[in-house]
Amino acid sequence: MPSALITGAAKGIGKAIAGELAGRHYDLFLVDKDEPELSRTAQQLERQYGIFTYSLPLDLAQAGVAETIRSWYSQFRNDLEVVVNNAGFGLNGAFEQIPIGEQLELINVNIKAIVEISYAFIPILKQQPKAYLLNVGSTTAYQTVPYVSIYAASKAFVVSFTRGLRHELRRSNVSVSCLSPGSTDTDFVNRARMGESIKKTAAKVHMSPQTVAQAAVRGLFKGESEIIPGFLNQVGAFLPRVMPKAFVEKVVGEIYEPK
């Protein structure tokens, strides 16, 4: 069986994507900072799908993570066909009130790690007859979002970076796609320290991680450029392109402003 690498794989969308790939008979390299949850996920997937898993507890905010992951992978296999850069997190609050160290950590995980891992693993993916790279963005990438400003900007980077990378690799064996989910029933809102009013608003339009993962993996293997699961999310990603920016920022700012 070929293998796949997923970051942020312990729970949420990353875990669900891992399950979808396991169901397609991929052995899995799973990376996440939550060591206990990562171990439980790996054991569950092995039991359920009869695959092999390899687990690496690692904080992607640290320096040198791509080389750490590449060296770890190369000890075991040489058949990597899929890389999923899923790990990421958000922070809710006014820019000047969130400790700068936390915001730089977000940039390290949401941007720097994706760039480094892509750079390290594209040559490895090119060794296969056909391979796939999936970077996970967000519907927030398509607009400015006050009070999650750094998160939204980081995801705008992911979308732009992935588009450019896809064009550069268009004549290669590596298909590059970007997944941009909307509100999903994960621990994201808690990690971002969002208030109850935001959680209630998000819950009204939540998609399940499994539904997002199904769309992601289906779109990935079809070679789609941008995968936005759900009609409402597709509309939400399109409207900011045609509506006045000040109006959009006012509406989403009112949603995300800490109460």
N, C-alpha and C positions, 0 to 999 in steps of 0.2 A: 504494500500500500504506500502511496505517496504521503508526504507530511505537510502540515500547515503550522504557521506560527501566529499566535494571537496575543497581543498585549492587553492588559486590563481584562483578563479572562476569568477572574474568580467569580464574578457575578454580573448581573445586568445584561446589557447587550453583548458584551464580550463573551460571557458564558453561553448565551443563546446562539451566537455565531459558532462557537466551538461545537455546540451540540449539532447544529446543522451540518457542519463539515464532518463531524464524526459519523453522522448518518449517511454521508456520502463516502465513507470508508477512508477517511484521512486519519493517520496518526497525528497527534497534536503536541506541539511545543507551547506551553502555557506560561505566561509571565504576568505577575501581579505582585503588588507590595503586601497584600493581605495573605500571609502565609497559611494560616489555618483554613480560611475559606478556599484558597487555591488548592490545597490538598484535598479538601472535601469534593470540590468540583472535578478534579482529576480522577479521583476514585469512582465517583458517580458515572462519569463518562466511560471509563473503562468497563465498568460492570454493565452499563446499559447497551453499549455498542460493540464491545469486544475488540477495542482498539488499544494501542499503546499510547500513553501520555508521558510527557517529560515536563516537570514543573520547575520553574525558577522564581523564587521570591526575590523581587527587585524593585526598588523605588526608582522610577524613571526620571525623577527630578535630579538624581545624582549625575555627576560627570562620568563620561566614558561608558554609558550604558550600552550603546550599540556594539562596541567591541566585546563587552562582557557577554552579551547575548550571542553574538556571532561565534565566539570561542566556545561557549557552552554548546551551541547547536552542533558545531563541527566535530565534537567528541562522539556524537551518536549517529548522525545520518548525513547523506548527501543527496537527498531526494526531495528537497523543499520545493513545493509548487505554489504555495499561497502564503502571503504575508498580510496580516490584518493589523494595522496601526489603530487600535481602538482606545487605548488608555487616554484618559483626559478627565478634567474636572473643572467646575466653575466656582466663582465666589460672588456672592450677592452683597452689594453695599456701595456706598459712595467711594470713588477712587481714593480720595484723600484720607478716608477713614479705615481702609483695609491695610494692614501692615505690608510694606513694600516687599518684604521677604516672601510673604505668601503669594503675592502677585508674580514675583519673579519665578517662584516655584511652578506656578501655573504655566508660565511661558515655557519653562524648561520641559514640562510634561507634554503640553498641548502643541508645541511647535518644535523645539529643539530635538526632542527624542524622536519625533516622526521624521524629521529631516535626516538625522543621523542613522536611524534604522533603515530608512529607504536607501540611503547611500551605501550602507554596509551590505544590504541584502539584494539589491538589484543585480550585481554580478553573479550572485548565487542563483537567483531565479533564472537568469539567462542561460544557465547550464541545462535547463529542462526544455523539452520540446515545446511545451506551453506552460505559462505561469501567470500568476495574478497578484496584483498589489491593490489592497483596499485601504484607503485612508478615511477615517471617520470624522466628518465635519459636524454641522448642525444647521438647522433652519435659521438660527440666529446669525449665520454667516452672511445672509442676504440683506441685512439691515443693521443700522446702528442701534444698540440696545443699552440705554443708560442703566446704570446700577448693576450691570454685568458687562461692563465695557471691555475689560481685558479678555474675558471669555469669548464674547462675540467677535472681537478683533482677531483672536487666535484662530477661531474657526473660519473666519474670512480668509486668513492666511492659508489654512489647510485646503480650502476649496480652490483658491487661486494656484497654489503650489501643485495640487493634483492635476488641475487642468493643463498646466504647463508641462508637467512630467508626462502626462498622457500623450501630448503632441510629440515630445521628444522621442518617446519610445514607440511611436505608432508603427514603425517598420520592424520592430523587434518582436520577439515571442512573448513579451511581457505586456499583459493587458492591465491598464491602470484605471481604477474607478474611485469615486468618492461617494460615501454614504452620508446623507444629511438628514438625520431623524429629527422629528419634533419632540414634543413632550412625551416621555416614555416612563413607564412605571418601574423606576429603578431608585437607587439611593441617591441620585444626583442632587435632588432638592435639599436633602439633609446635609450632604457634604458641602453644598454651596451656602449652607446656613440661611436658607430662605424662610421667610415668615409664613404663618399659617394662611394668610390671605392669598399669597402666591401659590402655596400648595393646593389650596382649594380650586383656584383657577386652573392650574395645570391638570388636576385630577379630572376635570370635565372633558379634556381632550386627550388623555393618556392613551398611548398604544402600548401593547404588551411587548416585552423584549423579544418574545418568540416571533411575533408578527413582524417586527422590524428586522430580525435576523433572517427570516424566510425571504423577505424582499431583498435584503442585502446580498445574500448568497445567490439567489436566483439572478439578480441583476449583474453580479460579479461574473458569473459564468456565461452570461449572455454578452459580456463585454460592454455593458452600458457605462457611459461616462459619469453621469450623476444619478444617484439613486435617492429619491425622496419618497419614503413610504407614506402612503395615505393621501387621499384627495385634499383634505383640509391643509395638510402640510405643504402640498404642492401649490395650493392657492396662496398660502401664507408666504411662501418663498417668492412667488411671482408678483404679488401686489406691491411690495416696496419698490419695485422697479418702475412702476407707473404712477405711484402716489407721491404727493409732496413729502420730501424728507422730513420737514419740520413737523408735519402732521403725524407721520409714522413714529417719530421719536417721542412726541408728546404722548401718544397712546401707549406705546410699550414702556415708556418711562413711568407712567402712572401705574402700570401693572407691576413693575419690578422695584419701584421705590419702596424701601423698607418702611413698614408701618409701625 
